[in-house]
Amino acid sequence: MSDTPADTEREMLSLLTARVGDAAVREPLVVDGSDDLVDVCRRMAYAGCTGAVVRDTSDPRQRLGIFTTTDLRDALLLGRPPQSIAVREVARFSLIEIGADANLFEALWLMVHRRVHRLLVRQGDEAFGVLSQADLVGFVANHSHVVTLQIDAAQSPADLAQAAKRVDALLALLHDGGLRIERVAHLVGNLNRRLFAKLWSMVAPADLIANSCLIVMGSEGRGEQIQKTDQDNALLLRDGFECTALGEVTTRFNQGLAALGWPPCPGNIMVTNPQWCAPVARFRETVRDWVHGHDSEGPMHLAIFFDAAPVAGDASLLAEVQEHMTRVATASDAFIARFGAAADQFQAPTHWWHQLTGQADDQPLDLKKLGTFPIVHGVRALCLKHGVRETGTAARIERLHGLGVLDAAAAVDLTEALHFLMGLKLRHQLRQRGAGEEASNLVRPSALSTMERDQFKNALAINRGFRALLRQRLRLDTL
């Protein structure tokens, strides 16, 4: 569901203007450094908190530290009765501090770059409170326009680049804070589209914007591209409209996206390619060729376009082509079968179960080809067959269940498997980037935790069952 102007107005408080004091800063439980652990833990339990600020009155500087339940675990390993241990002995005094009036983005960057989960918030010389990662995630998650004001205020692509970096930091924070993957995708996807629209407004003249529809496709269109991968975009032009500087404008747009972190598409599916920058009438002809022509790339191109979502301009232009696509494609059972067959093209290696249980060579497994793609494309094929127009895969699954195409158990399994695989891929790629490596979809089973391996096995089993269902529903065995 799109945001209304009223929603936007209510959520204008963003990380650009918000201060640390605007977030849910917890009033600190302050204890004396000489207090023993039993007394401190009793007071923490009474206050319902997991940490306390420790004021070391024996120190001339009256230094401040923090004691948490994690520190209690370490204290118990000292082998002394807890009532004999002063809290100053086990508290941590190397606190990262921030002022209550500081920009909330400062807090975000400190947490991410210093790898801490709590900040001591000061107001003058006094301890104002403690800002935890969970507090900050909660604040961010309840304000979906977290970088909206900075994007809207941007005067140049360089300004947008700063906003794009903050989205990356926000992504890491949301992940570390345990926010559900679908919510992360929603928040980041909305911000990315706003970045695209703002960049487009900087490079495109007003008459071009009014007489065209800029679209994103693939995982970006579905709202499932969380990490920046490559560009998948297109431009639909109103029939009869001409722009003499079109080539220059589209080049500047793609170069601007690259500067924001989206590299060019290896398959050249971008507005700089005339095939993906054309009037509506020509797009309609192209769609018909994808369905009835002999180009082996036709089904793949239709799959990419099937996920299109408008970013800027006249969205009715996209709706017109999508309606034409549905009429043309659903009239051909043979094409739908050929289209859906792609979901079954990547088979798990015969020894995948042994790999995940440590009984075979530790060969990399592809999280996209073996994991998300069969679900995403299989659901896409069923939607094409039944005329379902929802964009996101989870929403498509829900709609197919409502139509009776998928039963309740299959719908739940597919949605849970999809979200697990999306989360696993994000965790894996963040680990790769953190290690200075290039992010990829390939993961070695040894790099997964025991729980991740078990859940991955379950997801692959769900995939295998879904592919069998597709072969039956789309009659793939007749191809």
C-alpha positions in Angstrom: 0.0 0.0 0.0 1.4 3.4 -1.0 1.9 6.1 1.6 -0.6 9.0 1.6 0.3 12.6 2.1 -1.1 12.4 5.6 1.2 9.5 6.3 4.2 11.5 5.0 3.2 14.5 7.1 3.0 12.4 10.3 6.4 10.7 9.6 8.4 13.8 8.6 10.5 13.4 11.7 13.4 11.6 10.3 17.0 10.7 11.1 18.1 13.9 9.3 16.5 16.2 11.8 15.8 14.0 14.8 18.1 14.3 17.9 19.3 11.6 20.2 16.9 12.9 22.8 14.0 12.3 20.4 14.5 8.6 20.5 13.4 6.3 23.2 16.4 7.0 25.5 16.1 5.0 28.6 16.4 6.9 31.9 19.5 5.3 33.4 19.6 3.2 36.6 22.7 4.7 38.3 24.5 2.6 40.9 27.6 3.2 42.9 30.7 1.4 41.9 31.0 0.0 45.5 27.6 -1.7 45.3 27.9 -5.5 45.1 26.6 -7.6 42.2 23.6 -9.1 44.1 22.3 -5.7 45.1 22.8 -4.3 41.6 21.1 -7.2 39.9 18.2 -6.9 42.4 17.7 -3.3 41.5 18.0 -4.1 37.8 15.3 -6.7 38.1 13.1 -4.3 40.0 13.6 -1.6 37.3 13.0 -4.1 34.5 16.3 -3.2 32.7 19.3 -5.2 31.5 22.0 -2.7 32.3 23.0 0.0 34.8 25.2 3.0 34.7 28.0 2.7 37.3 29.4 5.8 38.9 32.8 5.1 40.4 32.8 7.5 43.4 36.3 6.2 44.4 37.7 7.8 41.3 38.5 11.5 41.4 37.0 12.0 38.0 33.7 10.3 39.1 34.1 8.1 36.0 31.0 6.5 34.5 30.8 2.9 33.3 28.1 0.4 32.4 27.2 -3.0 33.8 25.0 -5.4 31.8 23.8 -9.0 32.1 26.6 -9.9 29.8 29.1 -8.6 32.3 27.3 -10.6 35.0 28.0 -13.8 33.1 31.7 -12.9 33.0 31.7 -12.0 36.7 30.4 -15.4 37.7 33.4 -17.0 36.1 35.7 -15.2 38.5 34.9 -18.0 41.1 34.0 -15.6 43.9 30.7 -15.1 45.6 28.8 -12.4 43.7 28.0 -10.5 46.9 31.7 -10.0 47.4 32.3 -8.5 44.0 32.0 -4.7 43.7 30.3 -3.8 40.5 33.2 -1.4 39.6 35.4 -4.5 39.2 33.4 -5.9 36.3 31.8 -2.8 34.8 33.2 -1.4 31.5 34.4 2.2 31.7 35.4 2.7 28.1 32.0 4.0 27.2 31.2 5.6 23.9 29.3 8.8 24.8 27.1 11.1 22.8 25.2 14.3 23.6 21.4 14.4 23.8 21.3 17.1 21.2 23.5 15.3 18.7 22.0 14.2 15.4 20.6 10.7 15.6 22.7 9.7 12.6 25.7 10.3 14.7 24.4 7.6 17.1 23.8 5.3 14.2 27.3 5.7 12.8 28.9 5.3 16.2 27.1 2.0 16.8 28.0 0.7 13.4 31.6 1.8 13.2 32.5 1.3 16.9 30.6 -2.0 17.0 28.8 -1.2 20.2 25.2 -1.9 21.2 24.8 1.0 23.7 25.7 4.6 24.0 25.8 6.7 27.1 23.8 9.9 26.4 25.0 13.0 28.3 23.3 16.3 28.8 26.0 18.6 30.0 27.9 16.8 32.8 24.9 14.6 33.7 24.0 11.1 32.4 20.8 11.8 30.4 20.2 8.1 29.6 21.3 5.1 27.7 20.5 4.6 24.0 20.5 0.9 23.0 20.6 -0.5 19.6 17.1 -1.9 20.2 15.9 1.6 21.1 17.3 3.0 17.9 16.0 0.2 15.7 12.5 0.7 17.2 12.7 4.4 16.5 13.8 3.9 12.9 11.3 1.1 12.2 8.4 3.3 13.3 9.5 6.2 11.0 9.6 4.8 7.4 10.7 8.1 6.0 14.0 8.0 7.8 16.1 9.7 5.2 13.2 11.4 3.3 14.1 15.0 4.2 17.7 14.6 3.2 16.7 13.1 -0.1 14.1 15.8 -0.8 16.6 18.6 0.2 19.4 17.2 -2.0 20.6 19.7 -4.6 23.0 17.5 -6.5 23.9 13.8 -7.1 26.7 14.3 -4.6 24.1 15.1 -1.9 22.1 12.0 -2.9 25.3 9.9 -2.5 25.5 10.9 1.1 21.9 9.8 1.6 22.6 6.5 -0.1 25.5 5.9 2.3 23.2 6.5 5.2 20.7 4.0 3.8 23.5 1.4 3.8 24.3 2.2 7.5 20.6 2.0 8.3 20.4 -1.4 6.7 23.3 -2.7 8.8 21.6 -1.3 11.9 18.2 -2.8 11.1 19.8 -6.2 10.5 21.9 -6.1 13.7 18.8 -5.0 15.6 16.9 -8.1 14.5 14.1 -6.4 12.5 12.2 -8.9 10.3 13.6 -9.2 6.8 10.4 -8.3 5.1 10.2 -5.0 7.1 13.9 -4.3 6.3 13.1 -4.8 2.6 10.1 -2.5 2.8 11.9 0.3 4.5 15.1 0.1 2.3 13.1 -0.4 -0.9 11.0 2.7 -0.3 14.1 4.8 0.4 15.8 3.4 -2.8 12.9 4.3 -5.0 12.8 7.8 -3.5 16.5 8.1 -4.3 15.8 7.0 -7.9 13.0 9.5 -8.3 15.0 12.4 -6.9 18.0 11.6 -9.2 15.6 11.4 -12.2 14.2 14.8 -11.3 17.8 16.2 -11.3 18.7 14.9 -14.8 15.4 14.9 -16.7 13.6 17.9 -17.9 10.0 18.5 -16.7 8.3 17.7 -20.0 10.1 14.3 -20.2 9.1 13.4 -16.7 5.5 14.3 -17.4 5.4 12.3 -20.6 7.1 9.1 -19.5 7.2 6.5 -16.7 10.5 5.6 -15.1 10.3 2.0 -13.8 12.5 -0.4 -11.8 12.3 -4.1 -12.4 13.4 -7.4 -11.1 14.1 -7.7 -7.4 14.1 -3.9 -7.1 10.6 -3.8 -8.6 9.4 -6.5 -6.3 10.8 -4.7 -3.3 13.1 -7.6 -2.5 16.5 -6.1 -3.4 18.0 -5.1 -0.1 21.7 -4.9 -1.0 22.7 -2.9 -4.0 23.4 -5.3 -6.9 22.9 -4.0 -10.4 20.5 -1.7 -12.3 17.3 -3.0 -13.8 15.4 0.0 -15.1 13.4 1.2 -18.2 11.6 4.2 -19.5 8.2 4.1 -21.2 7.5 7.2 -23.3 4.1 8.6 -24.2 3.3 7.8 -27.9 4.1 10.8 -30.0 6.3 12.5 -27.5 9.9 13.3 -28.5 12.9 14.4 -26.4 16.0 15.5 -28.4 18.3 15.1 -25.4 17.0 11.7 -24.4 20.3 9.8 -24.8 22.2 12.4 -22.8 19.5 12.3 -20.0 19.5 8.5 -19.7 23.3 8.3 -19.7 23.5 10.9 -16.9 20.8 8.9 -14.9 22.7 5.6 -15.2 26.0 7.2 -14.3 24.3 8.8 -11.3 22.9 5.5 -10.1 26.4 4.0 -10.4 27.7 6.8 -8.2 25.0 6.0 -5.7 26.2 2.4 -5.5 24.2 0.6 -8.2 26.6 -0.8 -10.9 25.4 -1.1 -14.5 23.4 -4.2 -15.5 25.6 -6.8 -17.1 22.7 -7.6 -19.4 22.3 -4.0 -20.4 18.7 -3.8 -19.1 18.8 -0.1 -18.5 17.3 3.1 -19.9 20.4 3.7 -22.0 19.4 0.6 -24.1 16.8 1.6 -26.8 15.0 -1.7 -26.2 14.2 -0.5 -22.7 13.6 3.1 -23.5 10.8 3.4 -26.0 7.2 4.6 -26.6 4.3 2.6 -25.2 3.3 1.3 -28.7 6.7 -0.1 -29.3 6.8 -1.7 -25.8 3.5 -3.4 -26.6 5.0 -4.8 -29.8 8.1 -6.0 -27.8 5.9 -7.7 -25.3 4.1 -9.6 -28.1 7.4 -10.6 -29.6 8.6 -11.9 -26.2 5.5 -14.2 -26.1 5.1 -15.2 -29.7 8.6 -14.7 -31.1 11.4 -17.2 -31.3 14.0 -15.2 -29.3 15.2 -17.5 -26.5 15.6 -14.4 -24.3 11.9 -13.6 -24.6 10.7 -15.4 -21.4 13.6 -13.9 -19.4 12.8 -10.4 -20.5 9.1 -10.8 -19.8 10.0 -12.1 -16.3 12.1 -9.0 -15.6 9.4 -6.7 -17.0 6.6 -8.6 -15.1 8.1 -7.2 -11.8 8.1 -3.6 -13.0 7.1 -0.9 -10.6 6.7 2.9 -11.4 9.2 5.3 -9.8 8.5 8.6 -11.4 6.3 10.1 -14.1 2.9 8.9 -15.4 2.2 5.4 -13.9 -0.7 4.9 -16.3 1.7 4.2 -19.1 3.1 1.2 -17.3 -0.4 0.0 -16.4 -1.3 0.1 -20.1 1.6 -2.1 -21.1 1.0 -4.5 -18.1 -2.6 -4.9 -19.1 -1.5 -5.7 -22.6 1.1 -8.2 -21.3 -1.5 -10.0 -19.3 -3.9 -10.4 -22.2 -1.2 -11.6 -24.6 0.6 -14.0 -22.2 -2.5 -15.7 -20.6 -3.8 -16.5 -24.1 -0.9 -18.9 -24.7 -0.6 -22.0 -22.4 2.4 -23.1 -24.3 4.2 -19.8 -23.5 3.3 -20.0 -19.9 4.7 -23.5 -19.7 7.9 -22.3 -21.4 8.0 -19.3 -19.1 7.6 -21.3 -15.9 10.1 -24.0 -16.9 12.9 -21.6 -15.8 12.0 -22.2 -12.2 13.1 -25.8 -12.6 16.4 -25.1 -14.4 18.7 -25.0 -11.3 18.8 -28.3 -9.6 20.5 -28.8 -6.2 23.5 -31.1 -6.6 22.8 -34.7 -5.8 25.0 -34.5 -2.7 23.6 -31.2 -1.3 22.1 -32.9 1.8 25.5 -34.4 2.7 27.2 -31.1 2.1 24.9 -29.4 4.6 25.5 -32.2 7.1 29.2 -32.0 6.7 29.5 -35.4 5.0 30.7 -34.2 1.7 33.2 -31.7 0.2 32.5 -28.1 1.3 31.5 -26.8 -2.1 29.8 -23.4 -2.4 26.0 -23.4 -2.8 24.2 -20.6 -4.7 21.6 -18.9 -2.4 19.9 -17.4 -5.4 19.8 -20.2 -8.0 19.0 -22.9 -5.5 17.1 -20.8 -3.0 15.1 -17.7 -3.8 14.9 -18.0 -7.6 12.7 -21.1 -7.8 10.2 -19.6 -5.4 10.2 -16.1 -7.0 10.0 -17.3 -10.6 7.6 -20.2 -9.9 5.2 -17.8 -8.1 5.7 -15.4 -10.9 4.7 -18.0 -13.5 1.5 -18.9 -11.5 0.6 -15.3 -11.3 1.0 -14.8 -15.0 -1.2 -17.8 -15.7 -3.9 -16.6 -13.3 -3.7 -12.9 -14.1 -2.4 -11.8 -10.7 -0.9 -8.3 -10.7 0.6 -8.0 -7.2 4.3 -7.1 -7.3 6.0 -8.6 -4.2 6.5 -12.3 -4.0 4.9 -12.6 -0.5 1.8 -10.6 -1.7 1.6 -12.8 -4.8 1.6 -15.9 -2.7 -1.2 -14.6 -0.5 -3.2 -13.7 -3.6 -2.7 -17.2 -5.2 -3.8 -18.7 -1.9 -6.9 -16.5 -2.0 -7.7 -17.8 -5.5 -7.2 -21.4 -4.4 -4.1 -21.9 -6.6 -2.0 -22.6 -3.4 -3.3 -24.3 -0.3 -2.7 -22.7 3.1 0.2 -25.0 4.0 2.0 -24.4 0.7 1.5 -20.6 1.0 2.9 -20.5 4.6 5.9 -22.8 3.7 6.8 -20.7 0.6 6.5 -17.4 2.4 8.6 -18.6 5.3 11.2 -20.2 3.1 11.5 -17.0 1.0 12.0 -14.8 4.0 14.5 -17.1 5.6 16.5 -17.3 2.3 16.4 -13.5 1.9 17.6 -13.1 5.5 20.3 -15.7 5.0 21.6 -14.0 1.9 21.7 -10.6 3.6 23.6 -12.0 6.6 26.0 -13.8 4.3 26.6 -10.7 2.2 27.0 -8.4 5.2 29.6 -10.8 6.6 31.4 -10.8 3.2 31.5 -7.0 3.1 32.6 -6.8 6.7 35.6 -9.1 5.8 36.5 -6.8 2.8 35.2 -9.4 0.3 32.9 -8.8 -2.7 29.4 -9.8 -1.9 28.1 -12.8 -3.7 25.3 -15.4 -3.6 27.8 -18.3 -3.1 28.1 -19.6 0.4 30.0 -22.6 1.8 28.1 -24.8 4.2 30.9 -24.5 6.7 30.2 -20.8 6.9 26.6 -21.4 8.1 25.7 -22.0 11.7 24.0 -25.3 12.6 20.6 -23.6 12.8 21.2 -22.0 9.4 22.1 -25.3 7.8 19.0 -27.0 9.2 16.8 -24.2 8.0 18.5 -24.1 4.6 17.8 -27.8 4.2 14.2 -27.2 5.0 14.0 -24.4 2.5 15.5 -26.6 -0.2 13.0 -29.3 0.6 10.2 -26.8 0.2 11.7 -25.7 -3.1 11.8 -29.2 -4.3 8.2 -29.8 -3.5 7.2 -26.5 -5.1 9.0 -27.4 -8.3 7.0 -30.7 -8.4 3.8 -28.7 -8.0 4.8 -26.4 -10.9 5.6 -29.3 -13.2 2.0 -30.5 -12.6 0.2 -27.2 -12.7 2.1 -25.8 -15.7 2.4 -29.2 -17.4 6.2 -28.7 -17.7 6.7 -32.4 -18.4 5.1 -32.0 -21.8 7.8 -29.5 -23.0 
